[in-house]
Amino acid sequence: MKQERLARELSWSSERLVRECCKGNQAAWSALIDKYENLIFSIPIKFGLSREDAADIFQAVCLDLLSDLPKLREPRALPKWLMQAGYHKCLRLKRQRLDLFGDLAEVEGRPEATIQELPEEMLYQLQREQMLRDAMAALPARCNRLIGLLFFDDPPRPYQEVAKQLELATGSIGFIRGRCLKLLRQRLEKEGFR
């Protein structure tokens, strides 16, 4: 029951999540963080930062989100706001490290960093990844788990192991996989994913 409610809340639009969070709905806050956790974590990882740094940046972005969410003018822009906030925190951390560990002459000769926009390539990639996560979250639970086990686990799992975990016949995995991938493709196409 609790998992079904969480899955339903994860499929809520950003607008609805923001609205519910601003009303103080704790379940919406949990759903919002669960929905965008991988997005926020992916930015420092793309920067080549450690998992510990990624966790610190995740916490800092979440704290900013807590204080700034009521000020967000356009709730549909939440994913981009999260990407931009994570990106700026990564830049700030890199700059601090360069200031601490870099050559002092190099640091002193460098102009102050300006606020930079998220590079278009990275923005595009992050948006596509989030579209995939959103489409996965909107799938029926069995499809979500099946696709996750088959395509997102590293190393990939054999059909026998997936069948055992999902309590399905091994011979049915290929058929169910095909149906689930078709559903996923339809959801992605509906959202303009190409």
PAVOPA-212371 format. One record per atom (N, C-alpha, C): x negated, y negated, z; atom name; residue in three letters. Coordinates in steps of 0.1 Angstrom, whole numbers, plus 5000, padded with zeros to 4 digits. Example, Ala and Ser with C-alpha at 12.3 -4.5 7.8 and 13.67 -1.06 7.14 Angstrom:
BEGIN
{atom {4868; 5057; 5078}; N; Ala}
{atom {4877; 5045; 5078}; CA; Ala}
{atom {4868; 5033; 5078}; C; Ala}
{atom {4872; 5022; 5071}; N; Ser}
{atom {4863; 5011; 5071}; CA; Ser}
{atom {4871; 5000; 5079}; C; Ser}
***
This chain:
BEGIN
{atom {4992; 5012; 5000}; N; Met}
{atom {5000; 5000; 5000}; CA; Met}
{atom {4991; 4987; 5000}; C; Met}
{atom {4981; 4987; 5009}; N; Lys}
{atom {4972; 4976; 5010}; CA; Lys}
{atom {4964; 4974; 4997}; C; Lys}
{atom {4960; 4985; 4991}; N; Gln}
{atom {4952; 4985; 4979}; CA; Gln}
{atom {4961; 4980; 4967}; C; Gln}
{atom {4974; 4984; 4967}; N; Glu}
{atom {4983; 4979; 4956}; CA; Glu}
{atom {4985; 4964; 4958}; C; Glu}
{atom {4987; 4959; 4970}; N; Arg}
{atom {4989; 4945; 4972}; CA; Arg}
{atom {4976; 4937; 4967}; C; Arg}
{atom {4965; 4942; 4971}; N; Leu}
{atom {4952; 4935; 4967}; CA; Leu}
{atom {4951; 4936; 4952}; C; Leu}
{atom {4954; 4947; 4945}; N; Ala}
{atom {4953; 4948; 4931}; CA; Ala}
{atom {4962; 4938; 4924}; C; Ala}
{atom {4974; 4936; 4930}; N; Arg}
{atom {4984; 4927; 4925}; CA; Arg}
{atom {4979; 4913; 4926}; C; Arg}
{atom {4974; 4910; 4938}; N; Glu}
{atom {4969; 4896; 4940}; CA; Glu}
{atom {4957; 4893; 4932}; C; Glu}
{atom {4948; 4903; 4929}; N; Leu}
{atom {4937; 4901; 4921}; CA; Leu}
{atom {4941; 4897; 4906}; C; Leu}
{atom {4952; 4902; 4902}; N; Ser}
{atom {4957; 4899; 4889}; CA; Ser}
{atom {4964; 4886; 4888}; C; Ser}
{atom {4966; 4879; 4899}; N; Trp}
{atom {4972; 4866; 4899}; CA; Trp}
{atom {4963; 4856; 4891}; C; Trp}
{atom {4970; 4847; 4885}; N; Ser}
{atom {4962; 4836; 4877}; CA; Ser}
{atom {4954; 4828; 4887}; C; Ser}
{atom {4944; 4821; 4882}; N; Ser}
{atom {4937; 4811; 4890}; CA; Ser}
{atom {4946; 4801; 4896}; C; Ser}
{atom {4956; 4796; 4888}; N; Glu}
{atom {4965; 4786; 4893}; CA; Glu}
{atom {4972; 4791; 4905}; C; Glu}
{atom {4977; 4803; 4905}; N; Arg}
{atom {4985; 4808; 4916}; CA; Arg}
{atom {4976; 4811; 4928}; C; Arg}
{atom {4964; 4816; 4926}; N; Leu}
{atom {4955; 4818; 4937}; CA; Leu}
{atom {4951; 4805; 4944}; C; Leu}
{atom {4948; 4795; 4936}; N; Val}
{atom {4945; 4782; 4942}; CA; Val}
{atom {4956; 4776; 4950}; C; Val}
{atom {4968; 4777; 4944}; N; Arg}
{atom {4980; 4772; 4951}; CA; Arg}
{atom {4982; 4779; 4964}; C; Arg}
{atom {4981; 4792; 4964}; N; Glu}
{atom {4983; 4800; 4976}; CA; Glu}
{atom {4972; 4797; 4986}; C; Glu}
{atom {4960; 4796; 4982}; N; Cys}
{atom {4949; 4793; 4991}; CA; Cys}
{atom {4951; 4779; 4998}; C; Cys}
{atom {4955; 4770; 4990}; N; Cys}
{atom {4958; 4756; 4995}; CA; Cys}
{atom {4969; 4756; 5006}; C; Cys}
{atom {4978; 4766; 5005}; N; Lys}
{atom {4989; 4767; 5015}; CA; Lys}
{atom {4984; 4775; 5027}; C; Lys}
{atom {4971; 4780; 5027}; N; Gly}
{atom {4966; 4787; 5038}; CA; Gly}
{atom {4968; 4802; 5038}; C; Gly}
{atom {4972; 4807; 5027}; N; Asn}
{atom {4974; 4822; 5026}; CA; Asn}
{atom {4961; 4829; 5026}; C; Asn}
{atom {4958; 4836; 5037}; N; Gln}
{atom {4946; 4843; 5039}; CA; Gln}
{atom {4944; 4854; 5029}; C; Gln}
{atom {4955; 4861; 5026}; N; Ala}
{atom {4954; 4872; 5016}; CA; Ala}
{atom {4950; 4866; 5002}; C; Ala}
{atom {4954; 4854; 4999}; N; Ala}
{atom {4950; 4848; 4986}; CA; Ala}
{atom {4936; 4845; 4986}; C; Ala}
{atom {4931; 4840; 4998}; N; Trp}
{atom {4916; 4837; 4999}; CA; Trp}
{atom {4908; 4850; 4997}; C; Trp}
{atom {4912; 4861; 5003}; N; Ser}
{atom {4905; 4873; 5001}; CA; Ser}
{atom {4906; 4878; 4986}; C; Ser}
{atom {4917; 4876; 4980}; N; Ala}
{atom {4919; 4880; 4966}; CA; Ala}
{atom {4910; 4871; 4957}; C; Ala}
{atom {4910; 4858; 4960}; N; Leu}
{atom {4902; 4849; 4952}; CA; Leu}
{atom {4887; 4852; 4953}; C; Leu}
{atom {4882; 4855; 4965}; N; Ile}
{atom {4868; 4859; 4966}; CA; Ile}
{atom {4865; 4872; 4959}; C; Ile}
{atom {4874; 4882; 4961}; N; Asp}
{atom {4873; 4895; 4955}; CA; Asp}
{atom {4873; 4893; 4939}; C; Asp}
{atom {4882; 4885; 4934}; N; Lys}
{atom {4883; 4883; 4920}; CA; Lys}
{atom {4870; 4877; 4914}; C; Lys}
{atom {4864; 4867; 4921}; N; Tyr}
{atom {4853; 4860; 4915}; CA; Tyr}
{atom {4839; 4863; 4921}; C; Tyr}
{atom {4839; 4873; 4930}; N; Glu}
{atom {4826; 4877; 4936}; CA; Glu}
{atom {4816; 4881; 4926}; C; Glu}
{atom {4819; 4889; 4917}; N; Asn}
{atom {4809; 4893; 4907}; CA; Asn}
{atom {4804; 4882; 4898}; C; Asn}
{atom {4814; 4873; 4895}; N; Leu}
{atom {4810; 4861; 4887}; CA; Leu}
{atom {4800; 4853; 4894}; C; Leu}
{atom {4802; 4850; 4907}; N; Ile}
{atom {4793; 4842; 4915}; CA; Ile}
{atom {4780; 4848; 4916}; C; Ile}
{atom {4780; 4861; 4919}; N; Phe}
{atom {4767; 4869; 4921}; CA; Phe}
{atom {4759; 4870; 4908}; C; Phe}
{atom {4766; 4870; 4897}; N; Ser}
{atom {4759; 4872; 4884}; CA; Ser}
{atom {4750; 4861; 4880}; C; Ser}
{atom {4753; 4849; 4885}; N; Ile}
{atom {4745; 4837; 4881}; CA; Ile}
{atom {4731; 4838; 4886}; C; Ile}
{atom {4729; 4839; 4899}; N; Pro}
{atom {4715; 4840; 4904}; CA; Pro}
{atom {4708; 4853; 4899}; C; Pro}
{atom {4715; 4863; 4896}; N; Ile}
{atom {4709; 4875; 4890}; CA; Ile}
{atom {4704; 4872; 4876}; C; Ile}
{atom {4712; 4865; 4868}; N; Lys}
{atom {4707; 4860; 4855}; CA; Lys}
{atom {4695; 4851; 4856}; C; Lys}
{atom {4694; 4844; 4867}; N; Phe}
{atom {4683; 4835; 4869}; CA; Phe}
{atom {4670; 4843; 4873}; C; Phe}
{atom {4672; 4856; 4876}; N; Gly}
{atom {4660; 4864; 4880}; CA; Gly}
{atom {4658; 4863; 4895}; C; Gly}
{atom {4667; 4858; 4903}; N; Leu}
{atom {4666; 4857; 4917}; CA; Leu}
{atom {4668; 4870; 4924}; C; Leu}
{atom {4663; 4872; 4936}; N; Ser}
{atom {4665; 4884; 4943}; CA; Ser}
{atom {4679; 4886; 4948}; C; Ser}
{atom {4683; 4898; 4952}; N; Arg}
{atom {4696; 4901; 4957}; CA; Arg}
{atom {4699; 4892; 4970}; C; Arg}
{atom {4688; 4890; 4978}; N; Glu}
{atom {4689; 4882; 4990}; CA; Glu}
{atom {4693; 4868; 4987}; C; Glu}
{atom {4686; 4862; 4977}; N; Asp}
{atom {4688; 4849; 4972}; CA; Asp}
{atom {4703; 4848; 4966}; C; Asp}
{atom {4706; 4858; 4959}; N; Ala}
{atom {4720; 4859; 4953}; CA; Ala}
{atom {4730; 4858; 4964}; C; Ala}
{atom {4728; 4866; 4975}; N; Ala}
{atom {4737; 4866; 4986}; CA; Ala}
{atom {4738; 4852; 4993}; C; Ala}
{atom {4727; 4845; 4994}; N; Asp}
{atom {4726; 4832; 5000}; CA; Asp}
{atom {4734; 4822; 4991}; C; Asp}
{atom {4732; 4823; 4978}; N; Ile}
{atom {4739; 4814; 4969}; CA; Ile}
{atom {4754; 4817; 4969}; C; Ile}
{atom {4757; 4830; 4969}; N; Phe}
{atom {4771; 4834; 4970}; CA; Phe}
{atom {4778; 4827; 4982}; C; Phe}
{atom {4772; 4828; 4994}; N; Gln}
{atom {4777; 4822; 5006}; CA; Gln}
{atom {4778; 4807; 5004}; C; Gln}
{atom {4768; 4800; 4999}; N; Ala}
{atom {4768; 4786; 4997}; CA; Ala}
{atom {4780; 4781; 4987}; C; Ala}
{atom {4782; 4789; 4977}; N; Val}
{atom {4792; 4786; 4967}; CA; Val}
{atom {4806; 4788; 4974}; C; Val}
{atom {4807; 4798; 4982}; N; Cys}
{atom {4820; 4801; 4989}; CA; Cys}
{atom {4823; 4790; 4999}; C; Cys}
{atom {4813; 4785; 5006}; N; Leu}
{atom {4815; 4774; 5015}; CA; Leu}
{atom {4819; 4761; 5008}; C; Leu}
{atom {4813; 4758; 4996}; N; Asp}
{atom {4817; 4747; 4988}; CA; Asp}
{atom {4831; 4749; 4983}; C; Asp}
{atom {4835; 4761; 4980}; N; Leu}
{atom {4848; 4764; 4975}; CA; Leu}
{atom {4858; 4761; 4986}; C; Leu}
{atom {4855; 4765; 4998}; N; Leu}
{atom {4864; 4763; 5009}; CA; Leu}
{atom {4867; 4749; 5011}; C; Leu}
{atom {4857; 4741; 5011}; N; Ser}
{atom {4859; 4726; 5013}; CA; Ser}
{atom {4864; 4719; 5001}; C; Ser}
{atom {4860; 4723; 4989}; N; Asp}
{atom {4864; 4715; 4977}; CA; Asp}
{atom {4876; 4720; 4970}; C; Asp}
{atom {4881; 4732; 4973}; N; Leu}
{atom {4893; 4737; 4965}; CA; Leu}
{atom {4905; 4728; 4965}; C; Leu}
{atom {4908; 4722; 4976}; N; Pro}
{atom {4920; 4713; 4975}; CA; Pro}
{atom {4918; 4701; 4966}; C; Pro}
{atom {4905; 4698; 4963}; N; Lys}
{atom {4902; 4686; 4954}; CA; Lys}
{atom {4902; 4690; 4939}; C; Lys}
{atom {4903; 4703; 4937}; N; Leu}
{atom {4902; 4708; 4923}; CA; Leu}
{atom {4914; 4703; 4915}; C; Leu}
{atom {4911; 4695; 4905}; N; Arg}
{atom {4922; 4689; 4897}; CA; Arg}
{atom {4929; 4699; 4888}; C; Arg}
{atom {4922; 4708; 4882}; N; Glu}
{atom {4928; 4717; 4873}; CA; Glu}
{atom {4924; 4732; 4877}; C; Glu}
{atom {4934; 4739; 4883}; N; Pro}
{atom {4931; 4752; 4888}; CA; Pro}
{atom {4926; 4762; 4878}; C; Pro}
{atom {4930; 4760; 4865}; N; Arg}
{atom {4925; 4769; 4854}; CA; Arg}
{atom {4910; 4767; 4853}; C; Arg}
{atom {4904; 4756; 4857}; N; Ala}
{atom {4890; 4754; 4856}; CA; Ala}
{atom {4882; 4760; 4867}; C; Ala}
{atom {4888; 4767; 4876}; N; Leu}
{atom {4881; 4773; 4888}; CA; Leu}
{atom {4869; 4782; 4883}; C; Leu}
{atom {4871; 4791; 4874}; N; Pro}
{atom {4859; 4799; 4870}; CA; Pro}
{atom {4847; 4791; 4865}; C; Pro}
{atom {4850; 4781; 4857}; N; Lys}
{atom {4839; 4772; 4853}; CA; Lys}
{atom {4833; 4764; 4864}; C; Lys}
{atom {4842; 4760; 4874}; N; Trp}
{atom {4837; 4753; 4885}; CA; Trp}
{atom {4827; 4762; 4893}; C; Trp}
{atom {4831; 4774; 4895}; N; Leu}
{atom {4823; 4784; 4902}; CA; Leu}
{atom {4810; 4786; 4895}; C; Leu}
{atom {4810; 4787; 4882}; N; Met}
{atom {4798; 4789; 4874}; CA; Met}
{atom {4789; 4778; 4875}; C; Met}
{atom {4794; 4766; 4874}; N; Gln}
{atom {4786; 4753; 4875}; CA; Gln}
{atom {4780; 4752; 4889}; C; Gln}
{atom {4788; 4755; 4900}; N; Ala}
{atom {4783; 4754; 4913}; CA; Ala}
{atom {4772; 4764; 4916}; C; Ala}
{atom {4774; 4776; 4911}; N; Gly}
{atom {4763; 4786; 4912}; CA; Gly}
{atom {4751; 4782; 4905}; C; Gly}
{atom {4752; 4777; 4893}; N; Tyr}
{atom {4741; 4773; 4885}; CA; Tyr}
{atom {4733; 4762; 4891}; C; Tyr}
{atom {4740; 4752; 4897}; N; His}
{atom {4733; 4741; 4904}; CA; His}
{atom {4726; 4746; 4916}; C; His}
{atom {4732; 4755; 4923}; N; Lys}
{atom {4725; 4760; 4935}; CA; Lys}
{atom {4712; 4768; 4931}; C; Lys}
{atom {4713; 4775; 4920}; N; Cys}
{atom {4701; 4782; 4915}; CA; Cys}
{atom {4690; 4773; 4911}; C; Cys}
{atom {4694; 4762; 4904}; N; Leu}
{atom {4684; 4752; 4900}; CA; Leu}
{atom {4678; 4745; 4912}; C; Leu}
{atom {4686; 4742; 4922}; N; Arg}
{atom {4681; 4736; 4934}; CA; Arg}
{atom {4671; 4745; 4941}; C; Arg}
{atom {4675; 4758; 4942}; N; Leu}
{atom {4666; 4768; 4949}; CA; Leu}
{atom {4652; 4769; 4941}; C; Leu}
{atom {4653; 4770; 4928}; N; Lys}
{atom {4641; 4771; 4920}; CA; Lys}
{atom {4632; 4758; 4922}; C; Lys}
{atom {4639; 4747; 4922}; N; Arg}
{atom {4631; 4734; 4924}; CA; Arg}
{atom {4625; 4734; 4938}; C; Arg}
{atom {4632; 4738; 4948}; N; Gln}
{atom {4626; 4739; 4962}; CA; Gln}
{atom {4614; 4748; 4962}; C; Gln}
{atom {4615; 4759; 4956}; N; Arg}
{atom {4604; 4769; 4956}; CA; Arg}
{atom {4592; 4763; 4948}; C; Arg}
{atom {4595; 4756; 4937}; N; Leu}
{atom {4584; 4750; 4930}; CA; Leu}
{atom {4577; 4739; 4938}; C; Leu}
{atom {4586; 4731; 4945}; N; Asp}
{atom {4580; 4721; 4954}; CA; Asp}
{atom {4572; 4727; 4965}; C; Asp}
{atom {4576; 4738; 4971}; N; Leu}
{atom {4569; 4745; 4982}; CA; Leu}
{atom {4557; 4752; 4977}; C; Leu}
{atom {4558; 4759; 4966}; N; Phe}
{atom {4547; 4768; 4962}; CA; Phe}
{atom {4540; 4764; 4950}; C; Phe}
{atom {4545; 4754; 4943}; N; Gly}
{atom {4539; 4750; 4930}; CA; Gly}
{atom {4527; 4741; 4933}; C; Gly}
{atom {4520; 4738; 4922}; N; Asp}
{atom {4509; 4729; 4922}; CA; Asp}
{atom {4513; 4715; 4926}; C; Asp}
{atom {4508; 4709; 4937}; N; Leu}
{atom {4512; 4696; 4941}; CA; Leu}
{atom {4511; 4686; 4930}; C; Leu}
{atom {4501; 4686; 4922}; N; Ala}
{atom {4499; 4676; 4912}; CA; Ala}
{atom {4510; 4678; 4901}; C; Ala}
{atom {4514; 4691; 4898}; N; Glu}
{atom {4525; 4693; 4889}; CA; Glu}
{atom {4538; 4688; 4894}; C; Glu}
{atom {4541; 4691; 4907}; N; Val}
{atom {4553; 4686; 4913}; CA; Val}
{atom {4554; 4671; 4913}; C; Val}
{atom {4543; 4664; 4917}; N; Glu}
{atom {4543; 4650; 4918}; CA; Glu}
{atom {4545; 4643; 4905}; C; Glu}
{atom {4540; 4649; 4894}; N; Gly}
{atom {4540; 4643; 4881}; CA; Gly}
{atom {4553; 4646; 4873}; C; Gly}
{atom {4562; 4654; 4879}; N; Arg}
{atom {4574; 4658; 4873}; CA; Arg}
{atom {4585; 4649; 4876}; C; Arg}
{atom {4593; 4644; 4866}; N; Pro}
{atom {4605; 4636; 4870}; CA; Pro}
{atom {4615; 4643; 4878}; C; Pro}
{atom {4623; 4636; 4886}; N; Glu}
{atom {4633; 4642; 4894}; CA; Glu}
{atom {4643; 4650; 4885}; C; Glu}
{atom {4647; 4661; 4889}; N; Ala}
{atom {4657; 4669; 4882}; CA; Ala}
{atom {4670; 4662; 4881}; C; Ala}
{atom {4676; 4662; 4870}; N; Thr}
{atom {4689; 4656; 4868}; CA; Thr}
{atom {4699; 4667; 4869}; C; Thr}
{atom {4712; 4663; 4872}; N; Ile}
{atom {4722; 4674; 4872}; CA; Ile}
{atom {4724; 4678; 4858}; C; Ile}
{atom {4722; 4691; 4856}; N; Gln}
{atom {4723; 4697; 4843}; CA; Gln}
{atom {4736; 4705; 4842}; C; Gln}
{atom {4741; 4705; 4830}; N; Glu}
{atom {4753; 4713; 4827}; CA; Glu}
{atom {4748; 4727; 4825}; C; Glu}
{atom {4756; 4736; 4827}; N; Leu}
{atom {4754; 4750; 4825}; CA; Leu}
{atom {4751; 4752; 4810}; C; Leu}
{atom {4740; 4759; 4806}; N; Pro}
{atom {4737; 4761; 4792}; CA; Pro}
{atom {4749; 4768; 4785}; C; Pro}
{atom {4752; 4763; 4773}; N; Glu}
{atom {4763; 4768; 4766}; CA; Glu}
{atom {4763; 4784; 4764}; C; Glu}
{atom {4751; 4789; 4761}; N; Glu}
{atom {4750; 4804; 4760}; CA; Glu}
{atom {4754; 4811; 4773}; C; Glu}
{atom {4748; 4806; 4784}; N; Met}
{atom {4751; 4813; 4797}; CA; Met}
{atom {4766; 4811; 4800}; C; Met}
{atom {4772; 4799; 4798}; N; Leu}
{atom {4786; 4797; 4800}; CA; Leu}
{atom {4794; 4807; 4792}; C; Leu}
{atom {4791; 4808; 4779}; N; Tyr}
{atom {4799; 4817; 4771}; CA; Tyr}
{atom {4798; 4832; 4776}; C; Tyr}
{atom {4786; 4836; 4779}; N; Gln}
{atom {4784; 4850; 4784}; CA; Gln}
{atom {4791; 4852; 4798}; C; Gln}
{atom {4790; 4842; 4807}; N; Leu}
{atom {4797; 4844; 4820}; CA; Leu}
{atom {4812; 4844; 4818}; C; Leu}
{atom {4818; 4836; 4809}; N; Gln}
{atom {4832; 4835; 4806}; CA; Gln}
{atom {4837; 4849; 4800}; C; Gln}
{atom {4829; 4854; 4791}; N; Arg}
{atom {4833; 4867; 4786}; CA; Arg}
{atom {4832; 4878; 4796}; C; Arg}
{atom {4822; 4878; 4805}; N; Glu}
{atom {4821; 4888; 4815}; CA; Glu}
{atom {4833; 4887; 4825}; C; Glu}
{atom {4837; 4874; 4828}; N; Gln}
{atom {4849; 4873; 4837}; CA; Gln}
{atom {4862; 4877; 4830}; C; Gln}
{atom {4863; 4874; 4817}; N; Met}
{atom {4875; 4879; 4810}; CA; Met}
{atom {4876; 4894; 4811}; C; Met}
{atom {4865; 4901; 4810}; N; Leu}
{atom {4865; 4915; 4811}; CA; Leu}
{atom {4869; 4920; 4825}; C; Leu}
{atom {4863; 4913; 4835}; N; Arg}
{atom {4867; 4917; 4849}; CA; Arg}
{atom {4882; 4914; 4851}; C; Arg}
{atom {4887; 4903; 4846}; N; Asp}
{atom {4901; 4900; 4848}; CA; Asp}
{atom {4910; 4910; 4841}; C; Asp}
{atom {4906; 4914; 4828}; N; Ala}
{atom {4914; 4924; 4821}; CA; Ala}
{atom {4913; 4938; 4828}; C; Ala}
{atom {4902; 4941; 4833}; N; Met}
{atom {4901; 4954; 4841}; CA; Met}
{atom {4910; 4953; 4853}; C; Met}
{atom {4910; 4942; 4860}; N; Ala}
{atom {4918; 4941; 4872}; CA; Ala}
{atom {4933; 4942; 4869}; C; Ala}
{atom {4937; 4938; 4857}; N; Ala}
{atom {4951; 4939; 4853}; CA; Ala}
{atom {4955; 4953; 4849}; C; Ala}
{atom {4946; 4962; 4847}; N; Leu}
{atom {4949; 4975; 4842}; CA; Leu}
{atom {4956; 4983; 4854}; C; Leu}
{atom {4963; 4994; 4850}; N; Pro}
{atom {4968; 5002; 4861}; CA; Pro}
{atom {4956; 5008; 4869}; C; Pro}
{atom {4958; 5011; 4882}; N; Ala}
{atom {4947; 5015; 4891}; CA; Ala}
{atom {4939; 5026; 4885}; C; Ala}
{atom {4946; 5036; 4880}; N; Arg}
{atom {4939; 5048; 4875}; CA; Arg}
{atom {4930; 5045; 4863}; C; Arg}
{atom {4935; 5036; 4854}; N; Cys}
{atom {4926; 5032; 4842}; CA; Cys}
{atom {4914; 5024; 4847}; C; Cys}
{atom {4917; 5015; 4857}; N; Asn}
{atom {4906; 5007; 4862}; CA; Asn}
{atom {4895; 5016; 4868}; C; Asn}
{atom {4899; 5025; 4876}; N; Arg}
{atom {4889; 5034; 4882}; CA; Arg}
{atom {4882; 5043; 4871}; C; Arg}
{atom {4889; 5048; 4862}; N; Leu}
{atom {4884; 5057; 4852}; CA; Leu}
{atom {4873; 5049; 4843}; C; Leu}
{atom {4877; 5038; 4839}; N; Ile}
{atom {4868; 5030; 4830}; CA; Ile}
{atom {4856; 5026; 4839}; C; Ile}
{atom {4858; 5022; 4851}; N; Gly}
{atom {4847; 5018; 4860}; CA; Gly}
{atom {4837; 5030; 4862}; C; Gly}
{atom {4842; 5041; 4864}; N; Leu}
{atom {4834; 5053; 4866}; CA; Leu}
{atom {4826; 5057; 4853}; C; Leu}
{atom {4833; 5057; 4842}; N; Leu}
{atom {4827; 5061; 4830}; CA; Leu}
{atom {4817; 5051; 4824}; C; Leu}
{atom {4820; 5038; 4825}; N; Phe}
{atom {4812; 5028; 4818}; CA; Phe}
{atom {4804; 5019; 4826}; C; Phe}
{atom {4807; 5017; 4839}; N; Phe}
{atom {4801; 5007; 4847}; CA; Phe}
{atom {4792; 5013; 4858}; C; Phe}
{atom {4793; 5026; 4861}; N; Asp}
{atom {4784; 5032; 4870}; CA; Asp}
{atom {4771; 5035; 4864}; C; Asp}
{atom {4760; 5033; 4872}; N; Asp}
{atom {4747; 5036; 4867}; CA; Asp}
{atom {4740; 5045; 4876}; C; Asp}
{atom {4736; 5057; 4871}; N; Pro}
{atom {4738; 5062; 4858}; CA; Pro}
{atom {4752; 5066; 4855}; C; Pro}
{atom {4755; 5068; 4842}; N; Pro}
{atom {4769; 5072; 4839}; CA; Pro}
{atom {4772; 5085; 4845}; C; Pro}
{atom {4785; 5087; 4848}; N; Arg}
{atom {4789; 5100; 4854}; CA; Arg}
{atom {4795; 5109; 4844}; C; Arg}
{atom {4792; 5122; 4845}; N; Pro}
{atom {4798; 5132; 4836}; CA; Pro}
{atom {4813; 5133; 4838}; C; Pro}
{atom {4820; 5138; 4828}; N; Tyr}
{atom {4834; 5139; 4829}; CA; Tyr}
{atom {4838; 5148; 4840}; C; Tyr}
{atom {4831; 5159; 4843}; N; Gln}
{atom {4835; 5168; 4854}; CA; Gln}
{atom {4835; 5160; 4868}; C; Gln}
{atom {4825; 5152; 4870}; N; Glu}
{atom {4825; 5144; 4882}; CA; Glu}
{atom {4836; 5134; 4883}; C; Glu}
{atom {4839; 5127; 4872}; N; Val}
{atom {4850; 5118; 4871}; CA; Val}
{atom {4863; 5124; 4874}; C; Val}
{atom {4865; 5136; 4867}; N; Ala}
{atom {4877; 5143; 4869}; CA; Ala}
{atom {4879; 5147; 4883}; C; Ala}
{atom {4869; 5152; 4890}; N; Lys}
{atom {4870; 5156; 4904}; CA; Lys}
{atom {4873; 5144; 4913}; C; Lys}
{atom {4867; 5133; 4911}; N; Gln}
{atom {4869; 5121; 4919}; CA; Gln}
{atom {4883; 5116; 4917}; C; Gln}
{atom {4889; 5117; 4905}; N; Leu}
{atom {4902; 5111; 4902}; CA; Leu}
{atom {4913; 5122; 4903}; C; Leu}
{atom {4909; 5134; 4907}; N; Glu}
{atom {4918; 5145; 4908}; CA; Glu}
{atom {4926; 5148; 4895}; C; Glu}
{atom {4918; 5149; 4884}; N; Leu}
{atom {4924; 5151; 4871}; CA; Leu}
{atom {4917; 5163; 4865}; C; Leu}
{atom {4924; 5169; 4855}; N; Ala}
{atom {4917; 5180; 4848}; CA; Ala}
{atom {4906; 5175; 4839}; C; Ala}
{atom {4895; 5181; 4838}; N; Thr}
{atom {4884; 5176; 4830}; CA; Thr}
{atom {4888; 5174; 4816}; C; Thr}
{atom {4896; 5183; 4810}; N; Gly}
{atom {4900; 5182; 4796}; CA; Gly}
{atom {4909; 5170; 4793}; C; Gly}
{atom {4915; 5164; 4804}; N; Ser}
{atom {4923; 5152; 4801}; CA; Ser}
{atom {4916; 5139; 4802}; C; Ser}
{atom {4904; 5139; 4806}; N; Ile}
{atom {4896; 5127; 4807}; CA; Ile}
{atom {4895; 5119; 4794}; C; Ile}
{atom {4891; 5126; 4783}; N; Gly}
{atom {4890; 5120; 4770}; CA; Gly}
{atom {4902; 5113; 4765}; C; Gly}
{atom {4914; 5120; 4767}; N; Phe}
{atom {4927; 5115; 4763}; CA; Phe}
{atom {4930; 5103; 4771}; C; Phe}
{atom {4929; 5104; 4784}; N; Ile}
{atom {4933; 5092; 4793}; CA; Ile}
{atom {4923; 5081; 4790}; C; Ile}
{atom {4910; 5084; 4788}; N; Arg}
{atom {4901; 5073; 4785}; CA; Arg}
{atom {4905; 5065; 4773}; C; Arg}
{atom {4909; 5072; 4762}; N; Gly}
{atom {4914; 5066; 4750}; CA; Gly}
{atom {4925; 5057; 4752}; C; Gly}
{atom {4935; 5061; 4760}; N; Arg}
{atom {4947; 5053; 4763}; CA; Arg}
{atom {4943; 5041; 4771}; C; Arg}
{atom {4934; 5043; 4781}; N; Cys}
{atom {4930; 5032; 4790}; CA; Cys}
{atom {4922; 5021; 4782}; C; Cys}
{atom {4913; 5026; 4773}; N; Leu}
{atom {4905; 5017; 4765}; CA; Leu}
{atom {4914; 5009; 4755}; C; Leu}
{atom {4924; 5016; 4750}; N; Lys}
{atom {4934; 5009; 4742}; CA; Lys}
{atom {4941; 4997; 4749}; C; Lys}
{atom {4945; 5001; 4762}; N; Leu}
{atom {4952; 4990; 4770}; CA; Leu}
{atom {4942; 4979; 4773}; C; Leu}
{atom {4930; 4982; 4776}; N; Leu}
{atom {4920; 4972; 4779}; CA; Leu}
{atom {4917; 4963; 4766}; C; Leu}
{atom {4916; 4970; 4755}; N; Arg}
{atom {4914; 4962; 4742}; CA; Arg}
{atom {4926; 4953; 4740}; C; Arg}
{atom {4938; 4957; 4742}; N; Gln}
{atom {4950; 4949; 4740}; CA; Gln}
{atom {4950; 4937; 4750}; C; Gln}
{atom {4946; 4939; 4762}; N; Arg}
{atom {4945; 4928; 4772}; CA; Arg}
{atom {4935; 4918; 4768}; C; Arg}
{atom {4923; 4923; 4763}; N; Leu}
{atom {4912; 4914; 4759}; CA; Leu}
{atom {4916; 4906; 4747}; C; Leu}
{atom {4922; 4912; 4737}; N; Glu}
{atom {4926; 4906; 4725}; CA; Glu}
{atom {4937; 4895; 4728}; C; Glu}
{atom {4946; 4898; 4737}; N; Lys}
{atom {4956; 4888; 4741}; CA; Lys}
{atom {4949; 4876; 4747}; C; Lys}
{atom {4938; 4877; 4754}; N; Glu}
{atom {4931; 4866; 4760}; CA; Glu}
{atom {4921; 4859; 4750}; C; Glu}
{atom {4920; 4864; 4738}; N; Gly}
{atom {4911; 4858; 4728}; CA; Gly}
{atom {4897; 4863; 4729}; C; Gly}
{atom {4895; 4875; 4735}; N; Phe}
{atom {4882; 4881; 4736}; CA; Phe}
{atom {4878; 4887; 4723}; C; Phe}
{atom {4867; 4883; 4717}; N; Arg}
{atom {4863; 4888; 4704}; CA; Arg}
{atom {4849; 4893; 4705}; C; Arg}
***
